[in-house]
Amino acid sequence: MELNADRYAGDSWLSAFDPRVKLLCFLSLAVVIAFLTGMDALLLALAFVLTLAASSRIPPLHLARGYAMAFPFIFVASLTMLFTSGAENALAMGTRISASVLLLLVLVSSTPFMDVLWALRWFRMPSVLSDMIMFTYRFIFVMLDESGRMRLARASRGFQGGRSLLDKEAFKVLSNTLGMMFLRSYRRADRVYLALLSRGYDGKVRALSAFRVRLRDAGLGLAFVIIGGFSLSQQMGWHVWW
């Protein structure tokens, strides 16, 4: 079954690169962006990220939805900075977080989820942590599926919902539904885990493809090194490109 996050992974030209190289490049650039404070350097990094996103063949609406989930946190952080450090620092904060969020969205949207986990394991992430990430991700969609089934069952029995939270009968039905959803999701997740064990799951993350670093991966790494170096040089006032 295709995971929800893998919907557009095969459509992007970035999917052809080794996930280990992509993970290292994207996370390294995110760290560089986190240390940038000048607007010139931040705008350079943001322009690179936007260019990468626009050329990645990932639908803009998909990226926009992911960004919208992070926007309230970006807004609060920028607003806090506005009242404590001024408008320029607030703008820098918003640009910095936006560039990092978009960069990571491109990474996870252009790389199959299991390949990301495999790359994390290759970089010696503890197996317990990677397993928690994998099962938490899957459990989210188990809950959504159970919620959809229960919503359909309610609708088929004529339930239309209350007009407000003050509707006691509707509130009672919804609260009972919420508790039942968690119970059914837990039981289903337990069955999924037992099914994994019966199929030989031993805690190891395996990729469907055999990856090895190629020349194109080195080219991707070089591009990220260049943009990271240019951003840092702009931050320090070293205008090395003119």
ZALO-901152 format. One record per residue (C-alpha): residue in three letters; x, y, z. Coordinates in Angstrom, 1 decimal. Example, Ala and Ser with C-alpha at 12.3 -4.5 7.8 and 13.67 -1.06 7.14 Angstrom:
REM residues 2
<node 'Ala' <12.3 -4.5 7.8>> <node 'Ser' <13.7 -1.1 7.1>> 
REM end
This chain:
REM residues 242
<node 'Met' <0.0 0.0 0.0>> <node 'Glu' <1.4 3.4 -1.0>> <node 'Leu' <1.8 5.7 2.0>> <node 'Asn' <0.2 9.1 1.8>> <node 'Ala' <3.6 10.9 1.9>> <node 'Asp' <4.8 9.0 -1.1>> <node 'Arg' <2.0 10.3 -3.3>> <node 'Tyr' <4.3 12.5 -5.4>> <node 'Ala' <7.7 11.0 -4.6>> <node 'Gly' <7.9 9.1 -7.9>> <node 'Asp' <7.0 12.2 -10.0>> <node 'Ser' <10.0 14.4 -8.8>> <node 'Trp' <13.4 14.3 -10.4>> <node 'Leu' <14.8 14.4 -6.9>> <node 'Ser' <13.6 10.9 -6.3>> <node 'Ala' <16.4 9.6 -8.5>> <node 'Phe' <19.1 10.6 -5.9>> <node 'Asp' <20.4 8.5 -3.1>> <node 'Pro' <18.2 9.1 0.0>> <node 'Arg' <21.3 9.3 2.2>> <node 'Val' <22.8 12.0 0.1>> <node 'Lys' <19.5 13.9 0.0>> <node 'Leu' <19.0 13.6 3.7>> <node 'Leu' <22.5 14.9 4.4>> <node 'Cys' <22.3 17.8 1.9>> <node 'Phe' <18.8 19.0 3.0>> <node 'Leu' <19.5 18.7 6.7>> <node 'Ser' <22.9 20.4 6.4>> <node 'Leu' <21.4 23.3 4.5>> <node 'Ala' <18.6 23.5 7.1>> <node 'Val' <21.2 23.9 9.8>> <node 'Val' <23.0 26.6 7.8>> <node 'Ile' <19.8 28.5 7.3>> <node 'Ala' <19.1 28.3 11.1>> <node 'Phe' <22.4 30.2 11.7>> <node 'Leu' <21.7 32.9 9.1>> <node 'Thr' <20.6 36.3 10.5>> <node 'Gly' <21.1 38.8 7.6>> <node 'Met' <18.2 39.3 5.2>> <node 'Asp' <20.5 39.1 2.2>> <node 'Ala' <21.8 35.7 3.1>> <node 'Leu' <18.3 34.5 4.1>> <node 'Leu' <16.7 35.7 0.8>> <node 'Leu' <19.5 33.9 -1.1>> <node 'Ala' <18.7 30.7 0.7>> <node 'Leu' <15.0 31.2 0.3>> <node 'Ala' <15.3 31.8 -3.4>> <node 'Phe' <17.2 28.5 -3.8>> <node 'Val' <14.6 26.6 -1.8>> <node 'Leu' <11.8 28.1 -3.9>> <node 'Thr' <13.6 27.3 -7.1>> <node 'Leu' <14.1 23.8 -5.9>> <node 'Ala' <10.5 23.4 -4.9>> <node 'Ala' <9.2 24.9 -8.2>> <node 'Ser' <11.4 22.6 -10.3>> <node 'Ser' <10.8 19.4 -8.2>> <node 'Arg' <7.4 18.7 -10.0>> <node 'Ile' <5.7 18.5 -6.6>> <node 'Pro' <2.3 20.2 -6.8>> <node 'Pro' <2.4 23.6 -5.3>> <node 'Leu' <-0.9 23.0 -3.5>> <node 'His' <0.6 20.0 -1.7>> <node 'Leu' <3.5 22.1 -0.5>> <node 'Ala' <1.2 25.0 0.4>> <node 'Arg' <-0.9 22.7 2.6>> <node 'Gly' <2.1 21.5 4.4>> <node 'Tyr' <3.3 25.0 4.9>> <node 'Ala' <-0.1 26.1 6.1>> <node 'Met' <0.1 23.6 9.0>> <node 'Ala' <3.4 25.3 10.1>> <node 'Phe' <2.3 28.9 9.4>> <node 'Pro' <0.6 29.5 12.8>> <node 'Phe' <3.9 28.6 14.6>> <node 'Ile' <5.8 30.8 12.1>> <node 'Phe' <3.4 33.7 12.7>> <node 'Val' <3.6 33.4 16.5>> <node 'Ala' <7.4 33.2 16.5>> <node 'Ser' <7.7 36.2 14.2>> <node 'Leu' <5.1 38.2 16.2>> <node 'Thr' <7.1 37.5 19.4>> <node 'Met' <10.3 38.6 17.7>> <node 'Leu' <8.5 41.8 16.5>> <node 'Phe' <7.7 42.9 20.0>> <node 'Thr' <11.1 42.0 21.5>> <node 'Ser' <13.6 42.7 18.8>> <node 'Gly' <12.0 44.8 16.1>> <node 'Ala' <10.5 44.4 12.6>> <node 'Glu' <13.8 43.4 10.9>> <node 'Asn' <14.5 40.5 13.2>> <node 'Ala' <10.8 39.4 13.0>> <node 'Leu' <11.0 39.3 9.2>> <node 'Ala' <14.3 37.4 9.4>> <node 'Met' <12.7 34.9 11.8>> <node 'Gly' <9.8 34.3 9.5>> <node 'Thr' <12.0 34.0 6.4>> <node 'Arg' <14.4 31.6 8.2>> <node 'Ile' <11.6 29.3 9.4>> <node 'Ser' <9.8 29.4 6.1>> <node 'Ala' <12.9 28.4 4.2>> <node 'Ser' <13.6 25.5 6.5>> <node 'Val' <10.0 24.3 6.5>> <node 'Leu' <9.8 24.4 2.7>> <node 'Leu' <13.1 22.7 2.4>> <node 'Leu' <12.0 19.8 4.6>> <node 'Leu' <8.7 19.6 2.8>> <node 'Val' <10.5 19.1 -0.5>> <node 'Leu' <12.7 16.4 1.1>> <node 'Val' <9.8 14.3 2.5>> <node 'Ser' <7.6 14.9 -0.6>> <node 'Ser' <10.3 13.7 -3.0>> <node 'Thr' <11.5 10.7 -1.0>> <node 'Pro' <9.5 7.6 -0.1>> <node 'Phe' <8.9 7.5 3.6>> <node 'Met' <10.6 4.1 4.0>> <node 'Asp' <13.7 5.3 2.2>> <node 'Val' <13.9 8.2 4.6>> <node 'Leu' <13.8 5.8 7.5>> <node 'Trp' <16.3 3.6 5.8>> <node 'Ala' <18.7 6.6 5.4>> <node 'Leu' <18.2 7.5 9.0>> <node 'Arg' <19.1 4.0 10.1>> <node 'Trp' <22.2 4.1 7.8>> <node 'Phe' <23.2 7.2 9.8>> <node 'Arg' <23.0 5.2 12.9>> <node 'Met' <19.7 6.5 14.3>> <node 'Pro' <18.6 4.2 17.2>> <node 'Ser' <16.2 1.5 15.9>> <node 'Val' <13.8 2.2 18.7>> <node 'Leu' <13.4 5.8 17.5>> <node 'Ser' <13.0 4.9 13.9>> <node 'Asp' <10.4 2.3 14.8>> <node 'Met' <8.5 4.9 16.8>> <node 'Ile' <8.5 7.2 13.8>> <node 'Met' <7.3 4.5 11.5>> <node 'Phe' <4.5 3.2 13.7>> <node 'Thr' <3.4 6.7 14.8>> <node 'Tyr' <3.1 7.7 11.1>> <node 'Arg' <1.1 4.6 10.2>> <node 'Phe' <-1.1 4.9 13.3>> <node 'Ile' <-2.2 8.4 12.2>> <node 'Phe' <-3.7 6.9 9.0>> <node 'Val' <-5.2 4.0 10.9>> <node 'Met' <-7.1 6.5 13.1>> <node 'Leu' <-8.1 8.6 10.1>> <node 'Asp' <-9.5 5.5 8.3>> <node 'Glu' <-11.4 4.4 11.4>> <node 'Ser' <-12.8 7.9 11.8>> <node 'Gly' <-14.0 7.9 8.2>> <node 'Arg' <-15.7 4.5 8.7>> <node 'Met' <-17.5 5.6 11.8>> <node 'Arg' <-18.5 8.9 10.2>> <node 'Leu' <-20.0 7.0 7.3>> <node 'Ala' <-21.8 4.7 9.7>> <node 'Arg' <-23.3 7.6 11.6>> <node 'Ala' <-24.4 9.3 8.4>> <node 'Ser' <-26.1 6.1 7.2>> <node 'Arg' <-28.1 6.0 10.4>> <node 'Gly' <-29.4 9.6 10.0>> <node 'Phe' <-27.0 11.4 12.3>> <node 'Gln' <-26.5 15.0 11.1>> <node 'Gly' <-24.6 16.5 14.0>> <node 'Gly' <-25.6 19.3 16.3>> <node 'Arg' <-25.8 22.9 15.6>> <node 'Ser' <-23.4 23.8 18.4>> <node 'Leu' <-21.4 22.3 21.3>> <node 'Leu' <-24.5 23.2 23.4>> <node 'Asp' <-26.4 20.4 21.7>> <node 'Lys' <-26.2 17.8 24.5>> <node 'Glu' <-27.3 14.8 22.4>> <node 'Ala' <-24.9 15.6 19.5>> <node 'Phe' <-22.1 16.2 22.0>> <node 'Lys' <-22.8 12.9 23.7>> <node 'Val' <-22.7 11.0 20.4>> <node 'Leu' <-19.5 12.7 19.3>> <node 'Ser' <-17.7 12.1 22.6>> <node 'Asn' <-18.7 8.4 22.5>> <node 'Thr' <-17.5 8.2 18.9>> <node 'Leu' <-14.2 9.7 19.9>> <node 'Gly' <-13.6 7.2 22.6>> <node 'Met' <-14.7 4.3 20.4>> <node 'Met' <-12.4 5.6 17.6>> <node 'Phe' <-9.4 5.4 19.8>> <node 'Leu' <-10.3 2.0 21.0>> <node 'Arg' <-10.9 0.6 17.5>> <node 'Ser' <-7.7 2.2 16.2>> <node 'Tyr' <-5.7 0.7 19.0>> <node 'Arg' <-7.1 -2.8 18.4>> <node 'Arg' <-6.5 -2.4 14.6>> <node 'Ala' <-3.0 -1.2 15.1>> <node 'Asp' <-2.3 -4.2 17.4>> <node 'Arg' <-3.6 -6.5 14.6>> <node 'Val' <-1.3 -4.6 12.1>> <node 'Tyr' <1.7 -5.2 14.4>> <node 'Leu' <0.9 -8.9 14.7>> <node 'Ala' <0.5 -9.2 11.0>> <node 'Leu' <4.0 -7.6 10.6>> <node 'Leu' <5.5 -10.2 13.0>> <node 'Ser' <3.8 -13.0 11.1>> <node 'Arg' <5.5 -11.8 8.0>> <node 'Gly' <9.0 -11.8 9.5>> <node 'Tyr' <9.3 -8.3 10.8>> <node 'Asp' <12.5 -8.1 12.9>> <node 'Gly' <12.8 -4.3 13.5>> <node 'Lys' <15.0 -3.6 10.5>> <node 'Val' <14.0 -1.0 7.9>> <node 'Arg' <14.6 -2.3 4.4>> <node 'Ala' <14.5 -0.3 1.2>> <node 'Leu' <12.9 -1.7 -2.0>> <node 'Ser' <15.9 -0.5 -4.1>> <node 'Ala' <19.6 -1.0 -3.6>> <node 'Phe' <21.2 2.4 -3.3>> <node 'Arg' <24.7 3.5 -4.1>> <node 'Val' <26.2 6.9 -4.5>> <node 'Arg' <26.7 7.9 -8.1>> <node 'Leu' <28.2 10.9 -9.8>> <node 'Arg' <24.8 12.7 -9.9>> <node 'Asp' <24.6 12.4 -6.1>> <node 'Ala' <28.0 14.1 -5.9>> <node 'Gly' <26.6 16.9 -8.2>> <node 'Leu' <23.7 17.4 -5.9>> <node 'Gly' <26.0 17.6 -2.9>> <node 'Leu' <28.2 20.1 -4.6>> <node 'Ala' <25.2 22.3 -5.5>> <node 'Phe' <24.1 22.4 -1.8>> <node 'Val' <27.7 23.1 -0.7>> <node 'Ile' <27.8 26.0 -3.1>> <node 'Ile' <24.5 27.5 -2.0>> <node 'Gly' <25.4 27.0 1.7>> <node 'Gly' <28.8 28.5 1.2>> <node 'Phe' <27.4 31.5 -0.7>> <node 'Ser' <24.8 32.1 2.0>> <node 'Leu' <27.4 32.0 4.8>> <node 'Ser' <29.7 34.2 2.8>> <node 'Gln' <26.9 36.7 2.3>> <node 'Gln' <26.2 36.5 6.1>> <node 'Met' <29.8 37.4 6.8>> <node 'Gly' <30.1 40.0 4.2>> <node 'Trp' <32.4 38.0 1.9>> <node 'His' <31.0 38.8 -1.6>> <node 'Val' <32.9 36.0 -3.3>> <node 'Trp' <30.9 35.9 -6.5>> <node 'Trp' <31.8 39.4 -7.7>> 
REM end
